[in-house]
Amino acid sequence: MKSWTRREFGRLTGAALLTALNQPKALGQAKARVVVIGGGIGGATVARYLAASATAIEVTLVEPRQSYATCFFSNLYLAGLRPFESLSHGYEALAKQNGIIVIHESAAAIHPAAKTVALNNGSKLSYDRLVVAPGIAFRDRALKGYDEAAMEIMPHAWNAGPQSKLLRRQLESMEDGGLFVLVAPPNPFRCPPAPYERASLVASYFQRRKPKAKILILDAKDSFNAQDLFQDAWNRH
């Protein structure tokens, strides 16, 4: 029996969804309606490609934020190598260029039998197909003592946005000779190279601005993604 990678499975399910929604409709029948909950990388990409690939589909994207900050490249922002504005993306072009209906609201409930999504403002959306792409969130207090208040003192900055700006300010305000401590999470977590890439780029910033500063990585794992490559770079630079 063939095993599928996640990428292959995504392509197959996407093709199946397009095939199902693009079936010929009776004269005068409304377009098929797809509601996508979540306007991050996954949700916005699905919405864009559905709208671009099938004229018989009306795509509605539900996302409470007015703009989205990408996690990728955020370490370059921390290192002072690119502006925060380059990480931020609004939804105007997505709506204008692809004909997507963008609703800046949060989804409150999904009713599968009725095929409706209830929004926080009390309105409802009907759908033929629903895509749920909520992204990730931090479990408050999963680590004893690390609650929302602590995150404002010791920012994780793994969700790009205000946390990224806070960590950047803290790096800038550090005294030369200070210590930056990074705690790498246990497996599994998204983007396995991210903590070590962050350490590398913070080190680059320190080399340029605070050459006496040091970095301490706390990592309970016996090995990590691309360890040989990172350690080789750290030894050389």
Backbone as JSON, one array per atom type, in Angstrom:
{
  "sequence": "MKSWTRREFGRLTGAALLTALNQPKALGQAKARVVVIGGGIGGATVARYLAASATAIEVTLVEPRQSYATCFFSNLYLAGLRPFESLSHGYEALAKQNGIIVIHESAAAIHPAAKTVALNNGSKLSYDRLVVAPGIAFRDRALKGYDEAAMEIMPHAWNAGPQSKLLRRQLESMEDGGLFVLVAPPNPFRCPPAPYERASLVASYFQRRKPKAKILILDAKDSFNAQDLFQDAWNRH",
  "N": [[0.86, -1.19, 0.0], [0.6, 2.18, -0.91], [2.29, 4.85, 0.71], [1.64, 8.24, 1.64], [3.12, 11.45, 1.39], [2.76, 14.47, 3.36], [2.65, 16.7, 1.69], [1.99, 15.54, -0.8], [-0.49, 14.47, -0.14], [-1.89, 16.82, 0.38], [-1.96, 17.99, -2.19], [-3.54, 16.1, -3.56], [-5.98, 16.16, -2.11], [-6.67, 18.81, -2.49], [-7.03, 18.89, -5.28], [-9.18, 17.12, -5.47], [-11.14, 18.57, -4.11], [-11.46, 20.81, -5.79], [-12.41, 19.5, -8.1], [-14.84, 18.47, -7.19], [-16.26, 20.83, -6.6], [-16.38, 22.1, -9.01], [-18.16, 20.84, -10.64], [-20.59, 20.67, -13.27], [-23.32, 22.98, -13.04], [-26.83, 23.45, -12.61], [-28.68, 25.62, -14.8], [-28.64, 28.94, -13.8], [-28.16, 28.34, -11.17], [-26.6, 29.14, -8.07], [-23.15, 30.03, -7.39], [-20.8, 27.63, -6.08], [-20.07, 27.67, -2.61], [-17.34, 28.42, -0.67], [-16.04, 28.58, 2.5], [-13.36, 29.85, 4.26], [-11.76, 29.56, 7.25], [-9.56, 31.47, 8.96], [-6.79, 33.38, 8.19], [-4.05, 33.02, 7.86], [-0.86, 31.76, 6.68], [-1.6, 29.2, 5.64], [-4.51, 29.29, 5.36], [-4.91, 31.65, 3.79], [-3.49, 30.99, 1.49], [-4.89, 28.73, 0.53], [-7.39, 29.95, 0.04], [-6.67, 31.82, -1.94], [-5.75, 30.19, -4.09], [-7.96, 28.57, -4.62], [-9.82, 30.49, -5.45], [-8.52, 31.47, -7.71], [-8.39, 29.25, -9.34], [-10.88, 28.27, -9.94], [-13.66, 29.45, -11.39], [-16.23, 28.99, -10.72], [-16.59, 29.11, -8.04], [-17.34, 30.74, -5.03], [-15.44, 32.39, -2.78], [-14.96, 32.89, 0.63], [-13.15, 34.48, 3.1], [-12.45, 34.27, 6.47], [-11.13, 36.2, 8.9], [-9.89, 37.68, 11.77], [-7.82, 39.57, 12.09], [-6.42, 42.62, 10.75], [-4.07, 42.68, 9.38], [-1.34, 40.45, 8.64], [1.5, 39.04, 10.11], [4.39, 37.47, 9.06], [6.02, 34.51, 10.22], [8.3, 33.4, 9.05], [11.34, 34.82, 8.02], [11.25, 36.5, 10.2], [13.32, 36.27, 12.01], [15.36, 37.57, 10.69], [14.48, 40.16, 10.94], [14.77, 40.45, 13.73], [17.51, 40.46, 13.83], [18.08, 42.88, 12.8], [18.23, 43.11, 10.05], [16.23, 43.45, 8.23], [13.24, 45.43, 7.74], [10.36, 45.58, 9.97], [8.03, 46.04, 8.59], [8.29, 44.63, 6.25], [7.52, 42.11, 6.9], [4.84, 42.19, 7.22], [1.54, 41.78, 6.02], [-1.31, 42.84, 4.36], [-4.83, 42.34, 3.57], [-6.03, 43.44, 1.41], [-5.12, 43.28, -1.28], [-5.43, 40.56, -1.74], [-8.19, 40.31, -1.7], [-8.97, 42.1, -3.77], [-7.55, 41.35, -6.12], [-8.18, 38.68, -6.43], [-10.86, 38.36, -6.07], [-11.91, 37.57, -3.63], [-14.02, 37.35, -0.83], [-13.44, 39.06, 2.04], [-13.77, 38.84, 5.45], [-13.39, 40.53, 8.38], [-13.5, 39.19, 11.14], [-14.1, 37.03, 13.98], [-14.57, 33.49, 14.03], [-17.17, 31.91, 15.74], [-18.6, 29.53, 16.09], [-19.15, 26.35, 14.52], [-21.52, 24.77, 12.53], [-22.02, 21.82, 11.41], [-24.16, 20.2, 10.38], [-26.08, 22.02, 9.47], [-24.48, 23.37, 7.78], [-23.24, 25.9, 8.31], [-21.44, 28.77, 9.52], [-21.05, 30.43, 12.5], [-20.45, 33.75, 13.4], [-18.61, 36.0, 15.58], [-19.89, 38.43, 15.68], [-22.52, 37.85, 15.54], [-23.63, 37.22, 13.1], [-24.19, 34.85, 10.36], [-22.62, 32.49, 8.16], [-23.2, 30.67, 5.24], [-22.15, 27.59, 3.75], [-20.79, 25.42, 1.17], [-18.5, 23.94, 1.16], [-16.07, 23.74, 3.74], [-13.12, 25.14, 5.03], [-10.84, 24.86, 7.57], [-8.42, 26.66, 9.07], [-6.84, 27.4, 11.52], [-4.31, 27.95, 12.53], [-1.67, 28.16, 15.02], [-1.55, 28.28, 18.63], [-0.44, 29.48, 21.82], [-0.29, 27.55, 24.76], [-1.4, 28.81, 27.55], [0.29, 28.95, 30.63], [1.21, 26.35, 30.36], [3.83, 25.82, 30.85], [5.01, 26.06, 34.0], [4.51, 29.08, 35.63], [4.84, 30.57, 33.36], [2.93, 32.64, 32.05], [0.55, 34.85, 30.39], [1.33, 37.37, 31.31], [4.01, 36.92, 31.95], [5.0, 36.45, 29.43], [5.2, 38.97, 28.41], [7.4, 39.9, 29.62], [9.42, 38.04, 29.24], [9.65, 37.49, 26.19], [8.47, 35.16, 23.74], [8.24, 35.3, 20.98], [7.57, 33.58, 18.9], [5.23, 33.62, 17.55], [4.87, 35.83, 15.11], [4.84, 39.42, 15.27], [3.59, 41.68, 17.67], [5.12, 40.45, 19.7], [7.54, 39.98, 18.41], [8.46, 42.59, 17.98], [8.78, 43.4, 20.63], [10.81, 41.65, 21.56], [12.87, 42.46, 19.87], [13.26, 45.11, 20.77], [14.21, 44.53, 23.32], [16.64, 43.24, 22.75], [18.0, 45.37, 21.59], [18.2, 47.05, 23.8], [19.85, 45.72, 25.52], [22.82, 45.57, 27.49], [26.18, 45.78, 26.31], [27.91, 42.83, 26.64], [26.0, 41.51, 27.97], [23.73, 38.7, 28.57], [22.01, 36.53, 26.46], [19.41, 34.31, 26.63], [18.12, 31.43, 25.22], [15.51, 29.18, 24.98], [15.1, 26.11, 23.62], [12.38, 24.34, 22.23], [10.91, 21.07, 23.05], [10.66, 18.23, 20.81], [7.58, 17.37, 19.08], [7.79, 20.3, 16.99], [6.82, 23.15, 15.06], [8.71, 24.16, 12.2], [11.57, 23.11, 12.59], [14.34, 24.1, 12.4], [14.19, 26.66, 13.45], [14.78, 27.72, 16.2], [17.58, 27.57, 16.26], [18.37, 28.91, 14.03], [17.49, 31.4, 14.87], [19.21, 31.86, 17.06], [21.6, 32.05, 15.65], [21.23, 34.35, 14.07], [20.76, 36.31, 15.97], [23.26, 36.23, 17.12], [24.71, 37.25, 14.99], [23.78, 39.89, 15.03], [24.77, 40.66, 17.55], [27.53, 40.46, 17.07], [27.9, 42.64, 15.39], [26.92, 44.83, 16.89], [27.06, 44.44, 19.68], [29.6, 43.18, 20.73], [30.6, 41.89, 23.01], [28.57, 40.47, 24.11], [26.82, 37.43, 25.01], [25.45, 34.17, 24.14], [23.24, 31.76, 25.36], [22.03, 28.58, 24.9], [19.41, 26.58, 25.89], [18.62, 23.28, 25.74], [16.86, 20.37, 25.74], [16.99, 18.23, 24.08], [18.73, 15.46, 22.55], [19.78, 15.75, 20.06], [19.43, 17.94, 17.21], [17.65, 19.5, 14.45], [19.54, 19.72, 11.49], [21.96, 19.89, 12.87], [24.79, 19.52, 12.57], [25.4, 21.37, 10.55], [24.71, 23.83, 11.71], [26.38, 23.87, 14.0], [28.87, 23.82, 12.8], [28.88, 26.29, 11.52], [28.68, 27.97, 13.77], [31.1, 27.4, 15.04], [32.89, 28.4, 13.16], [32.24, 31.08, 12.94]],
  "CA": [[0.0, 0.0, 0.0], [1.44, 3.38, -1.02], [2.18, 5.87, 1.75], [1.64, 9.57, 1.05], [3.66, 12.54, 2.18], [1.74, 15.49, 3.62], [2.55, 17.54, 0.5], [1.24, 14.8, -1.81], [-1.88, 14.38, 0.32], [-2.49, 18.14, 0.18], [-2.25, 18.17, -3.61], [-4.65, 15.23, -3.94], [-7.24, 16.64, -1.53], [-7.0, 20.07, -3.17], [-7.57, 18.56, -6.6], [-10.5, 16.52, -5.28], [-12.06, 19.65, -3.75], [-11.74, 21.58, -7.0], [-13.23, 18.68, -8.98], [-16.2, 18.4, -6.64], [-16.94, 22.12, -6.65], [-16.45, 22.57, -10.39], [-19.11, 20.06, -11.4], [-21.58, 21.53, -13.94], [-24.49, 23.29, -12.24], [-28.04, 23.77, -13.36], [-28.73, 27.0, -15.26], [-29.15, 29.86, -12.8], [-27.79, 27.93, -9.81], [-25.55, 29.99, -7.51], [-21.82, 29.46, -7.29], [-20.48, 26.88, -4.87], [-19.55, 28.58, -1.6], [-16.29, 27.9, 0.21], [-15.65, 29.48, 3.6], [-12.06, 29.53, 4.84], [-11.57, 30.19, 8.56], [-8.14, 31.65, 9.25], [-6.1, 34.02, 7.09], [-2.6, 32.9, 7.92], [-0.24, 31.23, 5.47], [-2.4, 28.1, 5.1], [-5.83, 29.71, 4.94], [-4.84, 32.62, 2.7], [-3.03, 30.28, 0.29], [-6.03, 27.94, 0.05], [-8.38, 30.87, -0.5], [-6.17, 32.41, -3.18], [-5.68, 29.23, -5.2], [-9.32, 28.17, -4.97], [-10.44, 31.58, -6.21], [-7.85, 31.61, -9.0], [-8.47, 28.04, -10.13], [-12.24, 27.84, -10.23], [-14.56, 30.59, -11.46], [-17.55, 28.61, -10.23], [-16.54, 29.08, -6.58], [-17.3, 31.99, -4.27], [-14.58, 32.13, -1.63], [-15.04, 33.85, 1.73], [-12.09, 34.29, 4.08], [-12.79, 34.83, 7.78], [-9.88, 36.46, 9.62], [-10.1, 38.88, 12.59], [-6.75, 40.57, 11.99], [-6.36, 43.45, 9.56], [-2.83, 42.34, 8.69], [-0.7, 39.23, 9.12], [2.97, 39.1, 10.14], [4.92, 36.13, 8.82], [7.1, 34.04, 11.09], [9.53, 33.29, 8.27], [12.07, 36.09, 7.9], [11.19, 37.32, 11.41], [14.64, 36.27, 12.64], [16.13, 38.62, 10.03], [14.06, 41.4, 11.59], [15.42, 40.5, 15.04], [18.93, 40.75, 13.64], [18.23, 44.22, 12.22], [18.59, 42.98, 8.64], [15.1, 43.86, 7.39], [12.25, 46.13, 8.57], [9.19, 44.81, 10.36], [7.0, 46.22, 7.57], [8.46, 43.61, 5.21], [6.89, 40.88, 7.38], [3.41, 42.42, 7.39], [0.76, 41.66, 4.78], [-2.73, 43.08, 4.5], [-5.71, 41.45, 2.81], [-6.69, 44.19, 0.35], [-4.76, 42.72, -2.6], [-6.04, 39.22, -1.83], [-9.6, 40.5, -2.05], [-9.14, 42.82, -5.03], [-6.99, 40.63, -7.26], [-8.7, 37.32, -6.56], [-12.3, 38.34, -5.9], [-12.23, 36.88, -2.38], [-14.73, 38.13, 0.18], [-12.69, 39.0, 3.29], [-14.54, 39.31, 6.61], [-12.51, 40.66, 9.54], [-14.28, 38.78, 12.31], [-13.73, 35.71, 14.49], [-15.59, 32.44, 13.99], [-17.58, 31.52, 17.08], [-19.1, 28.15, 16.11], [-19.4, 25.68, 13.24], [-22.68, 23.87, 12.58], [-21.86, 20.97, 10.22], [-25.42, 19.72, 9.81], [-26.7, 23.13, 8.75], [-23.43, 23.94, 6.92], [-23.12, 27.33, 8.58], [-20.44, 29.24, 10.47], [-21.51, 31.57, 13.28], [-19.38, 34.69, 13.7], [-18.73, 36.66, 16.88], [-20.79, 39.58, 15.6], [-23.89, 37.35, 15.51], [-24.04, 36.83, 11.75], [-23.9, 33.47, 9.95], [-22.21, 32.25, 6.78], [-23.51, 29.34, 4.73], [-21.08, 27.08, 2.9], [-20.84, 24.08, 0.59], [-17.3, 23.31, 1.7], [-15.46, 24.56, 4.78], [-11.7, 24.92, 5.31], [-10.49, 25.42, 8.88], [-6.97, 26.83, 9.14], [-6.73, 28.35, 12.64], [-2.94, 28.19, 12.95], [-1.3, 27.64, 16.33], [-1.64, 29.19, 19.76], [0.33, 29.03, 22.97], [-1.08, 27.12, 25.91], [-1.05, 29.63, 28.7], [0.66, 28.24, 31.85], [1.67, 24.97, 30.14], [5.08, 25.82, 31.61], [4.68, 26.71, 35.28], [5.01, 30.43, 35.79], [4.93, 31.28, 32.09], [1.59, 33.03, 31.63], [0.55, 35.97, 29.48], [2.11, 38.46, 31.9], [5.43, 36.57, 31.82], [5.37, 36.57, 28.02], [5.52, 40.37, 28.16], [8.72, 40.14, 30.22], [10.3, 37.11, 28.52], [8.88, 37.2, 24.97], [8.86, 33.99, 22.95], [8.34, 35.79, 19.6], [7.38, 32.52, 17.91], [4.17, 34.16, 16.71], [5.4, 37.13, 14.72], [3.95, 40.54, 15.54], [4.01, 42.46, 18.83], [6.19, 39.77, 20.42], [8.78, 40.2, 17.67], [8.9, 43.95, 18.26], [9.22, 43.44, 22.02], [12.12, 41.0, 21.66], [13.82, 43.33, 19.19], [13.58, 46.21, 21.68], [15.03, 44.01, 24.41], [17.98, 43.02, 22.22], [18.61, 46.68, 21.41], [18.46, 47.69, 25.09], [20.85, 44.95, 26.27], [24.17, 46.1, 27.6], [27.24, 44.98, 25.71], [28.38, 41.95, 27.69], [24.85, 40.84, 28.54], [23.5, 37.29, 28.22], [20.73, 36.2, 25.83], [19.1, 32.9, 26.87], [17.09, 30.91, 24.33], [15.07, 27.83, 25.34], [14.59, 25.38, 22.46], [11.29, 23.45, 22.65], [11.05, 19.65, 22.73], [9.93, 17.78, 19.61], [7.66, 18.01, 17.77], [7.35, 21.69, 16.89], [6.9, 23.58, 13.66], [9.96, 24.77, 11.74], [12.63, 22.62, 13.48], [15.59, 24.87, 12.48], [13.93, 28.03, 13.87], [15.52, 28.22, 17.37], [19.01, 27.62, 15.99], [18.49, 30.03, 13.11], [17.36, 32.61, 15.69], [20.46, 32.05, 17.8], [22.62, 32.46, 14.69], [21.01, 35.73, 13.62], [21.01, 37.17, 17.13], [24.72, 36.29, 17.22], [25.15, 38.19, 13.96], [23.5, 41.23, 15.56], [25.73, 40.93, 18.63], [28.85, 40.7, 16.48], [27.94, 43.98, 14.82], [26.52, 45.9, 17.8], [27.38, 44.15, 21.08], [30.54, 42.06, 20.56], [30.9, 41.19, 24.26], [27.38, 39.73, 24.54], [26.89, 35.97, 24.86], [24.18, 33.46, 23.93], [23.13, 30.45, 26.0], [20.88, 27.8, 24.41], [19.0, 25.47, 26.75], [17.96, 22.34, 24.83], [16.82, 19.05, 26.37], [17.1, 17.17, 23.07], [20.08, 14.92, 22.32], [20.22, 16.26, 18.76], [18.43, 18.81, 16.63], [17.63, 19.58, 12.99], [20.71, 20.34, 10.83], [22.9, 20.22, 13.95], [26.16, 19.63, 12.06], [25.54, 22.61, 9.79], [24.7, 24.96, 12.64], [27.57, 23.87, 14.85], [30.0, 24.19, 11.96], [28.8, 27.76, 11.34], [28.99, 28.61, 15.05], [32.54, 27.26, 15.28], [33.66, 29.23, 12.23], [31.9, 32.5, 13.01]],
  "C": [[0.89, 1.24, 0.0], [1.21, 4.3, 0.16], [2.35, 7.25, 1.1], [2.34, 10.55, 1.98], [2.55, 13.56, 2.39], [1.55, 16.38, 2.41], [1.73, 16.85, -0.59], [-0.23, 14.72, -1.43], [-2.6, 15.71, 0.12], [-2.85, 18.39, -1.26], [-3.46, 17.35, -4.03], [-5.97, 15.75, -3.4], [-7.65, 17.95, -2.16], [-7.61, 19.82, -4.53], [-8.97, 17.97, -6.47], [-11.54, 17.59, -4.94], [-12.45, 20.47, -4.98], [-12.66, 20.81, -7.94], [-14.67, 18.65, -8.51], [-16.95, 19.7, -6.81], [-17.12, 22.63, -8.06], [-17.39, 21.74, -11.25], [-20.15, 21.0, -12.05], [-22.82, 21.73, -13.08], [-25.68, 23.58, -13.15], [-28.05, 25.26, -13.69], [-29.32, 27.87, -14.16], [-28.78, 29.49, -11.38], [-26.6, 28.78, -9.34], [-24.22, 29.26, -7.5], [-21.7, 28.61, -6.02], [-19.78, 27.82, -3.89], [-18.53, 27.86, -0.72], [-15.98, 28.96, 1.25], [-14.33, 28.98, 4.17], [-11.93, 30.29, 6.15], [-10.08, 30.26, 8.85], [-7.39, 32.19, 8.05], [-4.6, 34.04, 7.23], [-2.07, 32.33, 6.62], [-1.12, 30.15, 4.83], [-3.73, 28.56, 4.54], [-5.82, 30.67, 3.76], [-4.4, 31.96, 1.4], [-4.16, 29.44, -0.31], [-7.05, 28.85, -0.62], [-7.94, 31.42, -1.85], [-6.23, 31.4, -4.34], [-7.05, 28.69, -5.57], [-9.97, 29.23, -5.85], [-9.83, 31.7, -7.6], [-8.09, 30.43, -9.91], [-9.88, 27.68, -10.57], [-13.18, 29.04, -10.21], [-15.93, 30.28, -10.9], [-17.61, 28.58, -8.7], [-16.52, 30.5, -6.03], [-16.55, 31.71, -2.97], [-14.71, 33.26, -0.62], [-13.97, 33.5, 2.76], [-12.46, 35.01, 5.37], [-11.5, 34.97, 8.6], [-10.03, 37.74, 10.45], [-9.04, 39.95, 12.42], [-6.84, 41.36, 10.68], [-5.11, 43.18, 8.74], [-2.2, 41.13, 9.37], [0.81, 39.39, 9.04], [3.51, 37.69, 10.02], [6.02, 35.77, 9.82], [8.4, 33.89, 10.3], [10.04, 34.69, 7.96], [12.03, 36.93, 9.17], [12.52, 37.34, 12.15], [15.56, 37.31, 11.99], [15.75, 39.99, 10.59], [14.73, 41.54, 12.95], [16.89, 40.88, 14.93], [19.16, 42.13, 13.05], [18.54, 44.21, 10.75], [17.43, 43.26, 7.69], [14.06, 44.51, 8.29], [11.06, 45.25, 8.89], [8.11, 44.89, 9.28], [7.09, 45.16, 6.48], [7.84, 42.27, 5.62], [5.36, 40.98, 7.34], [2.69, 42.42, 6.05], [-0.71, 41.9, 5.09], [-3.53, 42.16, 3.58], [-6.39, 42.16, 1.63], [-6.39, 43.59, -1.03], [-5.38, 41.35, -2.8], [-7.5, 39.34, -2.27], [-9.77, 41.08, -3.45], [-8.7, 41.98, -6.22], [-7.63, 39.27, -7.48], [-10.21, 37.22, -6.35], [-12.75, 37.61, -4.65], [-12.97, 37.83, -1.46], [-13.98, 37.97, 1.52], [-13.53, 39.61, 4.4], [-13.62, 39.33, 7.82], [-13.34, 40.45, 10.8], [-13.79, 37.42, 12.74], [-14.89, 34.74, 14.34], [-15.89, 31.99, 15.41], [-18.0, 30.06, 17.16], [-19.29, 27.66, 14.68], [-20.56, 24.71, 13.43], [-22.66, 22.99, 11.33], [-23.16, 20.52, 9.58], [-26.1, 20.8, 8.97], [-25.76, 23.76, 7.73], [-23.39, 25.47, 7.06], [-22.0, 27.57, 9.58], [-21.01, 30.46, 11.17], [-20.31, 32.45, 13.62], [-19.65, 35.4, 15.03], [-19.69, 37.84, 16.84], [-22.26, 39.17, 15.48], [-24.37, 36.92, 14.13], [-23.65, 35.38, 11.45], [-23.51, 33.43, 8.48], [-22.6, 30.82, 6.4], [-22.4, 28.89, 3.79], [-21.46, 25.73, 2.28], [-19.64, 23.26, 1.04], [-16.67, 24.29, 2.69], [-14.0, 24.15, 4.96], [-11.38, 25.61, 6.63], [-8.97, 25.45, 9.0], [-6.64, 27.82, 10.27], [-5.3, 28.67, 13.06], [-2.67, 27.61, 14.34], [-1.51, 28.71, 17.39], [-0.82, 28.62, 20.9], [-0.62, 28.63, 24.1], [-0.59, 27.88, 27.13], [-0.83, 28.75, 29.93], [1.02, 26.76, 31.64], [3.03, 24.77, 30.81], [4.81, 26.65, 32.85], [5.33, 28.08, 35.37], [5.05, 31.23, 34.51], [3.52, 31.54, 31.58], [1.69, 34.24, 30.71], [1.38, 37.14, 30.0], [3.6, 38.18, 31.75], [5.91, 36.71, 30.39], [5.71, 38.0, 27.63], [6.86, 40.76, 28.77], [9.77, 39.3, 29.51], [9.59, 36.68, 27.24], [9.4, 35.96, 24.25], [9.08, 34.38, 21.48], [8.24, 34.68, 18.57], [6.13, 32.76, 17.09], [4.58, 35.58, 16.37], [4.35, 38.22, 14.95], [4.47, 41.34, 16.72], [5.14, 41.8, 19.62], [7.55, 39.96, 19.73], [9.34, 41.59, 17.97], [9.44, 44.07, 19.69], [10.61, 42.82, 22.17], [13.19, 41.84, 20.99], [14.24, 44.5, 20.09], [14.47, 45.74, 22.82], [16.46, 43.75, 23.95], [18.71, 44.36, 22.07], [19.0, 47.31, 22.75], [19.48, 46.93, 25.95], [22.17, 45.68, 26.35], [25.15, 45.19, 26.87], [27.9, 44.15, 26.81], [27.25, 41.22, 28.38], [24.7, 39.42, 28.02], [22.1, 37.13, 27.65], [20.5, 34.7, 25.98], [17.93, 32.49, 25.97], [16.78, 29.47, 24.75], [14.47, 27.16, 24.11], [13.51, 24.39, 22.92], [11.59, 21.99, 22.35], [10.31, 19.33, 21.43], [8.56, 17.26, 19.99], [7.26, 19.48, 17.87], [7.56, 22.13, 15.45], [8.23, 24.28, 13.41], [11.13, 24.38, 12.65], [13.92, 23.44, 13.5], [15.42, 26.23, 13.18], [14.73, 28.5, 15.09], [17.0, 28.45, 17.07], [19.32, 28.7, 14.95], [18.41, 31.34, 13.9], [18.64, 32.89, 16.46], [21.55, 32.57, 16.87], [22.47, 33.92, 14.3], [21.14, 36.72, 14.77], [22.52, 37.32, 17.34], [25.29, 37.26, 16.19], [24.94, 39.63, 14.42], [24.5, 41.6, 16.65], [27.13, 41.21, 18.07], [28.99, 42.12, 15.97], [27.74, 45.07, 15.85], [26.96, 45.68, 19.25], [28.36, 42.97, 21.15], [30.89, 41.32, 21.84], [29.72, 40.36, 24.76], [27.54, 38.24, 24.26], [25.5, 35.39, 24.71], [24.27, 32.11, 24.61], [21.87, 29.77, 25.49], [20.62, 26.65, 25.38], [18.15, 24.52, 25.91], [18.03, 20.95, 25.45], [16.99, 17.91, 25.38], [18.55, 16.72, 22.92], [20.65, 15.43, 20.99], [19.1, 17.14, 18.21], [18.64, 18.92, 15.13], [18.85, 20.32, 12.47], [21.79, 20.72, 11.84], [24.33, 20.41, 13.43], [26.39, 20.95, 11.34], [25.61, 23.81, 10.73], [25.98, 25.01, 13.47], [28.82, 24.23, 14.06], [30.04, 25.7, 11.77], [29.17, 28.48, 12.63], [30.5, 28.54, 15.34], [33.36, 28.2, 14.41], [33.42, 30.72, 12.45], [31.76, 33.02, 14.43]]
}
